[in-house]
Amino acid sequence: MLLAGLLALTATCLAADEGAAPPAEYSGMAPKICLNCHGEKGALPAHEILMTPMALTGDPNTPFGEGNHACEGCHGPSKAHVMSMGREAPGFLFDETTASEDQNAICLDCHQQETRFHWPGSTHNIEGVTCVSCHSVHQPDDPVLALETQPQVCFQCHKEQRAQFLRQSRHPVQTSSNAYSHTGLLACTDCHNPHGSDGPGLLRRNTINEQCYDCHAEKRGPYLWEHQPAREDCTNCHTPHGSNHPNMLVARSPWLCQQCHAAPFHPSSAYSGVDVPPNDFDQRVVGKACMNCHNQVHGSNHPSGIRLTR
């Protein structure tokens, strides 16, 4: 009975194999064959990949390492693609028919460590963003990896943030491809991890305040007298990408302060800003308004600094 079962199973497998498509084959001569069409003057040039770390033949971990099939190491067995003179062929990856999950799986076979640990389930992954949506694999200088050119890649999708970086008060992020228009000192990845994170908004830190304290350590404290909104979330008062108010505030004082401090210690009438109040009230609107007196808005360690005045 056992022998009869094995024979029947073998017959079933052979019948299934007869109807299955033959396995895809490697062309065997990439990149020489590939560069015939994808050279410097081709419609889709890819020759510059030979100047990138991906093409190191002495490194067995690169696609061009010994036994890794060069171009086909990422694009898959491409003999059918070559024989069809570039027309659509089965088994060829990274064309318009390849699903984003399949494209990313090829990259993650090698690049699944460190900052890419949180990629599964990240915002970009859920939205169907592919690695090659941001990275230019065939270029020796990938724009998304350079301080001056990275923001332009991000701004292709994040246009609202680009507009905010053009406002009067903003972080020094490059807003134009023209290097003379604005010198960038920060890039998007100084605060965000595009491959995923535990923090909100793909921040590198677990909270907004922790991220801000990386640069603004003097605001961390600890303070004897804390200003609770500042302790809770920096974005209660500041907008990190840019604002038309001083110091990237979400509104100008005293109106920003009066969103919380409507009555205590001062008359609770809301200032309209149309006319400067006369005499002893003028300092509450002009200059730094509330911060003319309450200048330690992030917190104070002075024994008499309960009002954050010193």
PyMOL commands that set and color helices and strands:
alter all, ss='L'
color gray80, all
select helices_A, chain A and resi 2-19+34-37+47-51+53-55+72-75+79-83+100-108+114-116+123-126+131-134+143-145+150-155+159-164+188-190+200-202+208-213+217-219+228-232+234-236+246-248+257-259+279-284+289-292
alter helices_A, ss='H'
color red, helices_A
select strands_A, chain A and resi 225-226+299-300
alter strands_A, ss='S'
color yellow, strands_A
deselect
rebuild
show_as cartoon
